[in-house]
Amino acid sequence: MVGRDAQARRQAGVGDLAESDDGPKKSVQAELIEIAEAGVLALVVLATAWSGYQSAKWDGRQALLYERASRLRVEASVAAIEGGQQRTLDVVTFKGWIDARAAHQEKLAAFYVQQFSTAYRVAFEAWLKTKPFITPHAPSNPLSMPEYHNVLFERARGLNKESDAAFTEGTEARVTAEKYVRTTVQLATVLFLITLSLRFKHRRVRGSILLLAAVLVIYALVTIATLPRLKLDTTSPTGMLKSGSPTPKVNQNPTPRGSACLTVPRSIMRTPT
């Protein structure tokens, strides 16, 4: 009996020692999981803040570029209208010149020539060199000459190109902002998984959820690293623009429009006697 009691006590002591050895192991694993969860949460918080900041910045860039595109489109429309008015007045004046020449009124014809716009006069002089009144295949009017360049029409085309480029950049900015928003949603999913893992006591389940959350965090961080970033330039009124992008142009010296755009047709002007 004494031998059996001693053997039982020895077995009980070995069991207690095993439990005491296994207890610290479980405690260390739990602490490591908690540390890993804290690290993932810290990354998620920082990445979410950065992603939200960049999303707001790209939204602002989109609005700025769309506003610039609209403004340039309006300026292009104004330039095109003024160019059409100038060309119409030149055509009316040219008709007056034709009538005066046919009536052999040289002074009146010379007066009409003086009323041509600069661009039309260059084309008119080149047109006269083709001897249109005796050459069958000569251009019918100065507008058909390659020397004719309506500055206002060219300006309208340039403004339309700038407007298209600004609108395209605005669309790209909107796409970039949406990508940052999508990354923020992924990070929110990670927060949900971390919160969910805290509800489980089983280490394997908790570790599996933590591993999935870590994979999503790494994917989100890689996505953020590959996306374009904006820096705020506080010294510029257009600080929402990306570094290196052109500043919206302001017409400091607009193209001279001349009095032709605002005068009445020359055909009803008072002619010299």
C-alpha positions, 0 to 999 in steps of 0.5 A: 500500500505504501509503495502504491501511494508513493507511486501515485504521488509521483505520477501526480507530481509529474502531471502537475509539472507538465501542466505548469510547463504547458501553461506558460507556453499557452500564455506566450502564444496568446501574448504573441497573438495579441501583439500581432493584432496590435501591430496589424491594427496600428498599420490599419489605422495609419493606412486608413488615414493616409488613404482617406487623405489621398482620396479627398485630395484627388477629389479636390484635384478632379473638381479643379480640373473639371472647373478648368475644363469648363472655363477653357471650353467657354473661352474657346466658344467665345473665341470661335464666335468672335472669329466667325464675326471677324470672318463674316465682316471680312467677307462682307468687306470683300464683297464691297471691294468686288462691287467697287472694283466692278464699278471702277471706283478705285478710291472706294476699293482701296478703302475697303482693302484698308478695312480688312483684318490683318490675317485676311489682308495677307491672304488677299494680297496672296490671292491677287498674286494668283491673278484670279480674274484671268486665271481659270483655276485660281482660288475663288476668294482669299479664304481659300488661300493657305496664307489665311490664318484666323487667329481667333479660330486657332486660339479656339482650337488650342483652348479646346485641346487644353479643355480636353486634356484637363477633362481627361486629367480630371477623369483620371483623378476621379479613378484614382480617388475611387481606388483609394476609397476601395482600399479604405473599404479593404482596410475596414474589412481588416478591422472587422476581422480583428474585432471578430478574432477577439471573440474567439478563445481558441488560438488556432481560430484566432490565429487563422483570422489574424493571418487572413487580416495580415494578408489583406493588410499587406495587399492594401499597403502594396496597393497604396504604395503603387497608387499616385500621390498628391502633395499639398503646395501651400505656396501656390494657389493651385496647391491641389495640383499634382507636382509637375502638372501644368498650372491652369493658364490665365490669359494675361495678354489676350489676343487682340480682337480688333474693332472689326468684331464690334463695328457695323458691316462696311458695306453700310459705312460712310464712304469717302467722296 
